[in-house]
Amino acid sequence: MAETRDRLGGLGVWIAPMTLLRTPVPVQREQFARIERLGYGSFWTGEPPASSPIGGREVFAQLAIVLGATERLVAGAGIANIGARHPATMHGAAATLAEAHPGRLVLGLGGQTGDRPLTQLRDYLDALDQAAARLLPEVRYPRVLAALGPRAHRLAVDRSDGVHPFLQPVEHTEIARKALGPEPLLIPHQALIIDPEPGSARERMRALLRIGQRNVETPYTASYRRLGYGDDDLRDGRSDRLIDATFAWGDEDAVVRRLRAHRDAGADHVLLHPLTDDLPSAVDQLERLAPRLR
């Protein structure tokens, strides 16, 4: 883990699959190189489930573009959906990228559904280990889980190298670090917008939530309830209190304070997710933050 932590550094970038889908590959390459020059240690994206109305590129093909356009940037799958591919296919894709770019891939896993999601994930990890024992067994790469709750944290300690929580407040980072102990990787995602006007900033964030909102109760709402947020916080686009806890907004200094709060709470590597309409605009916001982050 020490080598992976050194390669990652303190801060990376997370960009939504939908944003990358809208961005031509030549433009992507330019922006990935720009992110590396700004000093960020990683670039992550995920993939929605097949049933989602939100589309995206195949995650390993996307990460291959990231790795090919940069020299040092770590590429992270956050997450690769376990419902999208057979475990042998998952390992084969990850191991091939890890062999081609040693030390520059982190595989995030999640997306399980059904009545027993952790059992499903545990069974998938069993099959993934079996595939890794016979297919490119000498190639190693870290894997992290999209774990939010205490049972998922225990599974992550036993079967992975850490966790990648998505859209969680700083208090979740603190709880996750205590649950994991000092060694596993803790890589939270932090959505942000540089906008000092509360009304417009919060509305942009609520608009993003409305795009993917399907069911009232999800693993995310369950996590927020464990943190003490109630029905009043979760209904009607979420309360200002919950919006402010899960999204970072304000001027550059306010956003930087939130990122530092995650690090102080135990995060190894915090992923910045600027909420913009396109990839170049997202990197513009990353550029505005970079001098304060150094």
Backbone torsions as a table, in degrees:
resi	resn	phi	psi	omega
1	MET	NA	-26.6	-178.3
2	ALA	-62.3	-43.4	179.7
3	GLU	-63.9	-41.4	179.5
4	THR	-64.8	-43.4	178.1
5	ARG	-59.8	-41.8	-179.6
6	ASP	-64.3	-41.2	-179.7
7	ARG	-66.9	-40.3	-177.6
8	LEU	-69.3	-41.2	-170.6
9	GLY	70.6	-162.9	-174.3
10	GLY	-87.0	-24.1	-171.1
11	LEU	-140.2	141.7	174.9
12	GLY	-136.6	-166.4	-173.3
13	VAL	-130.3	140.5	173.2
14	TRP	-126.8	128.7	179.5
15	ILE	-127.1	137.8	-175.3
16	ALA	-65.9	143.7	177.5
17	PRO	-55.7	-36.9	-179.0
18	MET	-63.7	-38.1	178.0
19	THR	-64.7	-41.9	180.0
20	LEU	-70.8	-33.0	177.0
21	LEU	-61.3	-35.8	-179.3
22	ARG	-80.2	-10.3	-173.1
23	THR	-101.6	119.6	177.8
24	PRO	-57.9	147.1	-175.7
25	VAL	-58.0	-42.7	177.9
26	PRO	-58.2	-37.1	176.8
27	VAL	-68.5	-40.3	176.4
28	GLN	-55.0	-48.8	-177.4
29	ARG	-57.6	-42.7	178.7
30	GLU	-61.3	-42.8	-175.8
31	GLN	-74.3	-34.2	176.7
32	PHE	-64.4	-42.0	176.7
33	ALA	-63.3	-36.4	178.3
34	ARG	-65.8	-42.2	177.5
35	ILE	-59.8	-42.6	178.5
36	GLU	-62.8	-43.3	179.8
37	ARG	-63.1	-31.2	-179.9
38	LEU	-73.2	-11.5	174.6
39	GLY	100.6	5.1	176.5
40	TYR	-73.5	146.3	-171.6
41	GLY	-90.6	-17.2	-176.0
42	SER	-151.8	163.7	171.8
43	PHE	-133.6	127.8	-177.9
44	TRP	-125.5	148.7	165.9
45	THR	-151.7	170.3	-178.0
46	GLY	-126.8	-160.3	174.6
47	GLU	-148.6	135.5	178.9
48	PRO	-75.4	160.4	174.0
49	PRO	-62.9	159.3	-176.3
50	ALA	-60.2	-29.5	-178.1
51	SER	-82.9	-4.8	-175.6
52	SER	-73.6	144.0	174.4
53	PRO	-73.1	-10.5	-179.2
54	ILE	-94.0	122.4	-177.3
55	GLY	-92.3	171.4	177.4
56	GLY	-169.9	166.9	175.9
57	ARG	-78.4	158.6	175.2
58	GLU	-61.7	130.8	-164.3
59	VAL	-67.5	-38.0	-178.6
60	PHE	-72.5	-35.9	173.8
61	ALA	-62.2	-39.8	178.9
62	GLN	-65.2	-43.3	-179.8
63	LEU	-67.8	-30.3	175.5
64	ALA	-62.5	-36.4	176.8
65	ILE	-65.6	-43.0	177.8
66	VAL	-58.3	-50.7	-175.7
67	LEU	-65.4	-38.0	-179.6
68	GLY	-71.1	-23.8	-176.9
69	ALA	-91.2	-5.4	-174.7
70	THR	-133.8	169.8	-178.1
71	GLU	-109.1	-32.4	-173.8
72	ARG	-125.5	-19.6	-172.8
73	LEU	-58.3	131.0	173.4
74	VAL	-80.2	136.9	178.6
75	ALA	-104.8	129.3	-177.8
76	GLY	-120.9	135.5	171.5
77	ALA	-91.2	114.2	-174.9
78	GLY	-135.5	71.1	8.1
79	ILE	-124.8	165.1	165.4
80	ALA	-85.1	125.6	-171.0
81	ASN	-79.6	123.8	-175.9
82	ILE	-70.2	-15.8	175.5
83	GLY	-82.9	-5.1	-174.7
84	ALA	-94.5	-16.6	-176.4
85	ARG	-156.2	151.9	175.9
86	HIS	-61.8	147.0	-179.6
87	PRO	-54.9	-39.0	178.7
88	ALA	-65.0	-36.7	176.7
89	THR	-67.4	-41.3	178.3
90	MET	-59.2	-51.8	-179.4
91	HIS	-65.1	-41.7	-179.3
92	GLY	-59.2	-42.0	178.9
93	ALA	-67.0	-46.5	-178.7
94	ALA	-65.0	-44.0	-177.7
95	ALA	-66.6	-35.4	178.8
96	THR	-64.1	-44.5	177.3
97	LEU	-65.8	-39.7	-179.3
98	ALA	-67.3	-34.6	176.9
99	GLU	-69.0	-40.5	-179.1
100	ALA	-71.4	-29.7	-176.7
101	HIS	-134.3	76.6	-172.8
102	PRO	-56.7	132.7	176.3
103	GLY	76.2	8.3	-172.7
104	ARG	-118.2	16.6	178.7
105	LEU	-128.9	134.9	168.2
106	VAL	-123.6	127.2	-179.4
107	LEU	-98.2	115.9	172.9
108	GLY	-99.5	134.9	-175.7
109	LEU	-122.5	144.3	177.1
110	GLY	175.6	-162.3	178.4
111	GLY	91.7	9.8	-180.0
112	GLN	-67.3	149.7	-177.9
113	THR	-133.6	-179.0	174.7
114	GLY	96.5	-173.1	-174.8
115	ASP	-75.0	-26.9	-177.4
116	ARG	-128.8	71.0	-172.8
117	PRO	-63.8	-35.8	-179.1
118	LEU	-71.7	-34.8	174.1
119	THR	-62.8	-41.8	177.6
120	GLN	-60.5	-44.5	-179.5
121	LEU	-66.9	-41.1	178.9
122	ARG	-61.9	-43.3	178.1
123	ASP	-63.8	-38.0	178.4
124	TYR	-64.7	-41.6	178.6
125	LEU	-63.6	-37.4	175.3
126	ASP	-58.3	-48.3	-179.4
127	ALA	-66.8	-35.1	178.0
128	LEU	-65.0	-42.1	177.3
129	ASP	-63.2	-40.3	178.6
130	GLN	-63.2	-40.8	177.8
131	ALA	-65.2	-41.2	-178.1
132	ALA	-66.7	-26.1	-179.8
133	ALA	-72.0	-20.8	-176.9
134	ARG	-119.5	-15.9	-176.1
135	LEU	-118.4	110.8	-176.7
136	LEU	49.8	53.2	-174.6
137	PRO	-65.9	-21.2	-178.0
138	GLU	-81.4	-10.6	-178.0
139	VAL	-91.6	123.8	-178.6
140	ARG	-116.2	149.0	175.6
141	TYR	-154.4	147.5	177.1
142	PRO	-71.3	146.8	172.4
143	ARG	-129.5	140.8	-179.8
144	VAL	-128.2	157.3	-176.7
145	LEU	-112.2	148.6	174.1
146	ALA	-79.7	72.8	-172.0
147	ALA	-104.0	129.4	-179.4
148	LEU	-115.2	-37.4	-173.3
149	GLY	-103.9	174.5	-175.4
150	PRO	-62.6	-38.9	179.2
151	ARG	-67.9	-38.8	177.4
152	ALA	-66.7	-35.7	177.1
153	HIS	-64.2	-39.5	178.5
154	ARG	-64.7	-40.2	177.0
155	LEU	-63.0	-40.6	179.9
156	ALA	-62.7	-40.9	178.6
157	VAL	-62.5	-41.2	-176.1
158	ASP	-76.7	-32.8	-165.4
159	ARG	-127.1	6.7	-177.3
160	SER	-148.6	-175.4	179.1
161	ASP	-101.3	4.8	178.4
162	GLY	152.5	-161.8	-174.8
163	VAL	-135.6	155.6	177.6
164	HIS	-130.6	84.0	179.4
165	PRO	-74.5	144.0	-176.7
166	PHE	-116.1	130.7	171.6
167	LEU	57.1	49.7	-179.1
168	GLN	-120.3	150.6	179.2
169	PRO	-73.0	171.1	179.4
170	VAL	-60.2	-35.6	-179.0
171	GLU	-62.8	-29.1	175.1
172	HIS	-67.2	-39.4	177.8
173	THR	-58.6	-43.0	179.8
174	GLU	-63.8	-43.9	179.5
175	ILE	-65.3	-41.8	-179.6
176	ALA	-63.0	-41.7	179.7
177	ARG	-63.3	-41.3	178.2
178	LYS	-64.0	-37.7	-179.0
179	ALA	-71.9	-35.7	-175.9
180	LEU	-81.1	-30.3	-168.9
181	GLY	85.9	-176.7	-170.1
182	PRO	-78.1	-23.4	-168.7
183	GLU	-86.1	-46.4	-175.2
184	PRO	-61.6	151.0	177.6
185	LEU	-70.0	139.2	174.8
186	LEU	-126.0	109.8	-171.1
187	ILE	-126.5	82.6	-179.8
188	PRO	-78.3	152.9	174.0
189	HIS	-94.2	140.1	177.1
190	GLN	-134.1	106.4	174.4
191	ALA	-72.1	145.7	-175.3
192	LEU	-152.0	158.2	171.0
193	ILE	-148.3	130.7	176.8
194	ILE	-84.3	96.4	-177.5
195	ASP	-158.5	110.9	-177.3
196	PRO	-79.1	-3.4	-177.7
197	GLU	-93.3	113.8	-172.9
198	PRO	-56.6	-44.1	-175.5
199	GLY	-61.6	-50.1	-177.5
200	SER	-69.9	-37.6	179.6
201	ALA	-63.5	-47.6	-178.2
202	ARG	-67.7	-34.3	179.8
203	GLU	-68.1	-38.8	175.5
204	ARG	-59.1	-40.4	-178.5
205	MET	-69.8	-41.0	177.9
206	ARG	-66.1	-34.5	177.9
207	ALA	-63.7	-38.9	176.9
208	LEU	-63.8	-42.4	-179.7
209	LEU	-64.2	-36.4	-177.8
210	ARG	-66.2	-27.6	-178.4
211	ILE	-61.0	-44.7	-174.8
212	GLY	-104.1	5.9	-175.3
213	GLN	-76.7	117.6	-178.4
214	ARG	-117.9	-53.4	-177.7
215	ASN	-115.3	151.5	-179.8
216	VAL	-67.2	-43.4	-177.3
217	GLU	-104.8	124.1	-180.0
218	THR	-137.0	173.3	172.8
219	PRO	-57.1	-28.8	179.1
220	TYR	-70.9	-45.8	179.0
221	THR	-64.6	-36.2	176.9
222	ALA	-61.5	-39.9	178.1
223	SER	-65.3	-42.9	179.5
224	TYR	-63.7	-37.2	178.0
225	ARG	-64.2	-40.4	177.3
226	ARG	-62.0	-27.8	179.7
227	LEU	-85.5	-1.4	175.5
228	GLY	104.0	6.8	176.7
229	TYR	-88.5	139.7	-173.9
230	GLY	-114.3	-166.6	-177.0
231	ASP	-57.6	-40.1	-178.9
232	ASP	-63.3	-29.2	179.0
233	ASP	-79.1	-27.2	-170.9
234	LEU	-95.4	-16.0	-176.8
235	ARG	-91.3	161.0	172.3
236	ASP	54.8	50.9	176.1
237	GLY	79.3	8.4	177.8
238	ARG	77.0	147.0	-177.7
239	SER	-71.5	160.1	174.1
240	ASP	-57.2	-36.4	-178.6
241	ARG	-61.6	-44.6	-179.4
242	LEU	-74.8	-38.5	175.5
243	ILE	-57.2	-47.3	-177.4
244	ASP	-67.4	-26.8	179.7
245	ALA	-78.8	-32.3	-173.8
246	THR	-98.6	-22.1	178.4
247	PHE	-115.9	145.6	174.7
248	ALA	-102.0	127.1	178.2
249	TRP	-143.7	165.8	-177.3
250	GLY	124.7	-160.2	176.5
251	ASP	-79.9	-179.9	-176.4
252	GLU	-58.0	-40.4	-177.9
253	ASP	-65.8	-37.4	178.8
254	ALA	-65.2	-41.1	179.0
255	VAL	-65.7	-42.4	179.6
256	VAL	-62.5	-37.7	177.7
257	ARG	-60.7	-38.9	178.8
258	ARG	-65.6	-43.2	179.7
259	LEU	-61.8	-41.8	178.2
260	ARG	-67.1	-31.8	178.1
261	ALA	-63.7	-40.1	175.6
262	HIS	-62.2	-43.9	179.2
263	ARG	-63.2	-42.0	179.3
264	ASP	-64.5	-28.5	-179.5
265	ALA	-81.9	-4.3	174.8
266	GLY	120.9	1.5	179.4
267	ALA	-68.8	139.3	173.3
268	ASP	-80.5	-37.1	-169.6
269	HIS	-153.5	122.1	-177.2
270	VAL	-107.1	133.0	-177.4
271	LEU	-100.1	119.8	-179.5
272	LEU	-86.2	129.2	179.4
273	HIS	-123.4	89.1	177.4
274	PRO	-67.8	133.0	-179.2
275	LEU	-91.3	93.9	-178.6
276	THR	-133.5	172.5	-177.0
277	ASP	-82.8	-17.4	-177.1
278	ASP	-152.8	165.4	-176.6
279	LEU	-65.4	-46.1	178.5
280	PRO	-58.0	-37.6	178.5
281	SER	-67.0	-36.3	176.5
282	ALA	-62.5	-43.4	-179.8
283	VAL	-68.9	-30.0	173.4
284	ASP	-58.5	-43.1	178.4
285	GLN	-67.4	-39.1	176.8
286	LEU	-61.6	-36.4	178.7
287	GLU	-67.4	-37.3	177.5
288	ARG	-65.1	-33.5	-179.0
289	LEU	-82.1	-27.6	-169.9
290	ALA	-54.3	-44.9	-178.8
291	PRO	-61.1	-33.8	179.8
292	ARG	-76.5	-23.0	-177.4
293	LEU	-84.4	-20.3	179.3
294	ARG	-71.2	NA	NA
